[in-house]
Amino acid sequence: MFITKSKPLHARVKQRYSDFIVEETYEENGEEKTCKVERFTIPWEQRDKPEPMIIPENTEHKEHLIIELEKINTDTNKAIALIARGTGVSKTRVGYGGLKDKRGITAQRMSLFEPNLERLIKFGVKGLELRNPKWGERLELGDLIGNQFNITLRDIDQSEEEIKQIMTDFSSSLVNGVPNFFGTQRFGGKRMVTHKVGKLLIKEEYKDAMILYLTHTFEEEKEDIKTARINLAKTMDYKKALIGFPRECRTELAILNKLAKDPTDFVGAFAELPKQMRYLFVHAYQSHIFNRIIEKRIEMYGDKALAQNDGDIVNEDGIVLGLLPGYESKFSDGSAGEVEKEILKEEEIKFGDFKVNRMSELSSQGNRKEISLFPKKFKLEKVMDDEFNPGKKAIVISFFLGKGNYATTVLRELIKEEIF
């Protein structure tokens, strides 16, 4: 479902890692700062050798060292595992403000609790670079202002004139906002399983949740991982699966290691995952419901879906707030509340389900989030011949989004296709 009236741009997203650049923006001492991508956009043969890291003196006796991480084609959780192992800290003692895309080049801050400084200085992993250390406080999810995006879209079969017209029309439509859908990466990308696991968890169906997480696959998944999932689904032999799953499946192996010791302890198996990761399953399910509410509004109201309707709850700027359900949530009034009630009824979920007894950290009070997204400083940087797709065009665009919002949400409206 799309709401903008511009023609679709026939473009390919994330063909190359360097096509998707994300730079985290944060506040420090009242000043806005940005973690810059500096290394992985430079061709390998032209890169200088990284400067040795110099750790500043810890004069205020802080427990956490803040570092900047630049990474390429690595998801945040994998980066955390590699950094934790390489610097002698537990994964639970690595803090961060937000998750960043895997397929791209991203820069963000992380905090390390009392790391081994000698090991940190020697740290070196392909595709990761650590720099600019400073002592400070632990970073928690949400400790950022937002992200600056610089994105190359490729394989465009339209003329430069048509491209510019589409971009002009699309840019003009952003004044009214676009539907603030959670991106597919919130649900596990092409695997699209995270929210389904989250629903089972709040229903406290732990066995079904863990089996689904371990065995659910998709057509394009790597053959060795797909085979391991299928074999486990057939045999339910956790010890054998420990051998069958590739080493890159760290979260699956952590769960399987626990189940191999006690095949009935599904709560304990889930608890093997980092706390922040465990909560993401529930948040994914809340996000799924939020998306369904927006979809229903578009179905009912068309291009007026983002405008205020009867009973809507709005923020101080008059933007409608959609439901992220929790045990303290209340329905909107009027027709807006009827939409929310209909979706929860179809999901067979009640607000009280978000009070999870056996794993209280999964409980959520609920919240609301703007259903409209307004990208800032949206700009067509250039149109060019696509060197990787002869005869086609490519464009570079840039824009800024506040925390918790997805660039793919903007791009899906531009190209009028779902993006994984």
C-alpha positions, -999 to 999 in steps of 0.1 A, spaced: 0 0 0 15 33 -11 2 68 -5 24 91 -26 12 100 -61 46 102 -79 53 76 -106 74 47 -93 112 49 -98 123 17 -114 154 13 -92 174 -14 -74 182 -9 -37 214 -20 -21 230 -36 -51 264 -29 -35 274 -25 1 287 10 -6 252 20 -20 238 24 15 257 47 39 243 54 74 259 79 99 246 81 134 239 116 148 239 122 186 241 150 212 271 156 233 273 184 258 245 202 241 262 199 206 249 178 177 276 154 164 278 128 137 298 95 134 313 98 99 318 69 75 355 74 66 371 41 56 351 15 38 340 39 10 376 41 -1 388 14 -25 409 -12 -6 441 -5 -24 439 32 -16 432 29 21 458 41 45 468 18 74 446 27 104 462 49 130 470 32 163 442 38 188 452 61 217 431 56 248 427 89 267 434 90 304 404 81 325 406 112 348 369 110 360 372 72 366 344 63 342 335 26 338 325 28 301 347 35 271 328 50 242 341 41 207 330 48 172 324 17 151 324 18 113 313 -15 97 306 -29 63 281 -58 55 279 -68 92 248 -66 114 250 -49 147 246 -80 168 274 -98 150 296 -68 154 289 -67 191 299 -104 194 331 -98 176 340 -67 196 331 -84 229 353 -114 221 381 -92 209 382 -68 238 375 -91 267 340 -80 277 307 -98 279 282 -90 251 258 -78 277 283 -51 287 284 -36 252 259 -7 248 246 10 217 221 36 207 205 18 178 207 -11 154 222 -4 120 216 -21 86 238 -51 77 240 -46 40 257 -12 39 284 9 54 274 23 88 290 44 116 278 45 151 288 47 188 292 18 212 301 16 249 324 -10 264 323 -17 302 359 -19 315 374 -34 284 409 -49 283 427 -19 268 457 -38 255 434 -61 235 413 -32 224 443 -14 209 453 -46 190 417 -53 179 415 -60 142 386 -77 124 379 -75 87 350 -52 79 351 -34 113 371 -4 125 371 11 160 383 47 166 379 79 186 378 64 221 365 85 251 354 77 286 317 82 294 284 66 303 268 34 290 248 38 258 213 25 258 188 19 230 175 53 219 207 73 229 209 91 196 191 118 176 188 100 144 207 89 112 219 106 81 215 85 50 234 87 17 219 62 -7 227 51 -43 199 36 -63 209 16 -94 196 -2 -125 172 25 -134 157 22 -169 141 56 -170 156 87 -187 174 114 -167 145 138 -175 119 113 -162 140 106 -131 143 142 -122 105 147 -126 98 117 -104 121 130 -78 106 165 -79 71 151 -75 81 127 -48 100 154 -29 70 177 -30 48 149 -16 70 145 14 55 177 28 25 156 38 46 128 51 47 91 41 33 62 61 58 55 89 59 17 85 84 -3 104 108 -17 78 111 -54 69 144 -56 88 124 -52 121 107 -85 112 139 -104 103 143 -93 66 134 -120 41 130 -146 69 101 -125 83 99 -145 116 108 -121 144 73 -108 150 58 -143 148 82 -155 175 73 -124 195 36 -132 194 43 -167 207 65 -153 235 38 -130 249 14 -159 247 41 -177 268 42 -206 242 80 -209 246 85 -242 230 66 -232 198 85 -199 198 119 -215 200 111 -242 174 98 -216 150 129 -194 155 152 -224 149 135 -240 120 118 -213 99 135 -208 66 130 -189 33 138 -197 -3 169 -176 -7 185 -186 26 220 -201 24 218 -238 16 238 -250 46 216 -230 70 184 -240 53 194 -276 54 202 -274 91 168 -259 99 149 -285 78 168 -313 95 161 -300 129 124 -297 121 124 -333 110 144 -348 139 142 -324 168 176 -337 177 193 -307 194 227 -324 199 229 -333 163 217 -298 153 246 -283 173 269 -300 147 247 -293 117 242 -255 122 270 -234 107 292 -214 132 278 -181 118 244 -190 134 255 -177 168 220 -171 183 207 -205 171 238 -223 185 233 -206 219 198 -218 221 207 -253 209 235 -256 234 211 -251 262 184 -275 247 211 -302 241 216 -302 279 179 -299 288 155 -305 260 126 -292 280 140 -259 292 127 -236 265 126 -206 288 162 -211 298 172 -216 261 156 -182 252 173 -166 282 207 -175 266 201 -146 242 212 -110 252 184 -91 270 182 -64 243 178 -90 216 151 -109 236 130 -77 238 133 -71 201 110 -101 194 82 -85 214 89 -51 199 87 -67 164 52 -80 172 41 -46 184 55 -31 152 36 -57 132 3 -45 148 13 -9 142 19 -16 105 -14 -34 102 -32 -4 117 -16 19 91 -25 -5 63 -61 -6 75 -63 32 76 -50 34 40 -76 8 30 -103 29 46 -92 65 39 -68 63 9 -46 93 5 -62 108 36 -50 79 58 -24 101 76 -48 129 84 -65 132 117 -98 113 119 -125 108 146 -110 97 179 -73 99 169 -47 106 195 -22 132 183 11 147 195 19 183 200 25 188 163 -9 173 154 6 141 140 -15 110 145 -1 85 170 -5 48 161 -8 20 187 22 0 199 1 -22 222 11 -31 258 -5 -40 291 -12 -3 300 -25 7 265 -59 21 259 -78 23 226 -84 56 208 -119 69 207 -143 69 178 -135 54 144 -97 54 152 -103 31 182 -125 8 161 -96 2 137 -73 -7 166 -99 -30 182 -105 -48 148 -68 -55 143 -63 -68 179 -93 -90 175 -80 -104 143 -47 -111 160 -65 -127 189 -45 -105 213 -55 -85 244 -35 -57 261 -30 -79 291 -10 -105 270 19 -81 271 23 -87 308 46 -118 305 48 -137 338 76 -162 333 100 -137 316 91 -103 330 117 -85 309 95 -93 279 66 -73 293 58 -40 277 36 -12 289 29 -1 254 34 31 236 24 52 206 43 63 175 37 88 148 21 72 118 36 98 95 73 101 86 88 134 75 123 129 60 144 161 65 168 176 40 157 152 13 179 159 -18 187 144 -52 225 147 -51 231 135 -87 220 114 -117 247 94 -134 254 65 -157 254 32 -138 288 17 -142 276 -16 -128 245 -19 -151 255 -7 -186 228 13 -203 211 21 -170 211 52 -148 219 55 -111 211 83 -86 224 94 -52 199 108 -27 204 120 9 181 126 38 179 126 76 156 105 98 150 107 135 157 77 157 134 47 153 126 54 117 136 34 86 152 46 53 135 17 35 101 32 45 110 62 24 125 41 -4 95 18 -7 73 48 -13 97 61 -39 100 28 -59 65 15 -50 78 -19 -40 86 -37 -7 123 -37 2 140 -65 21 
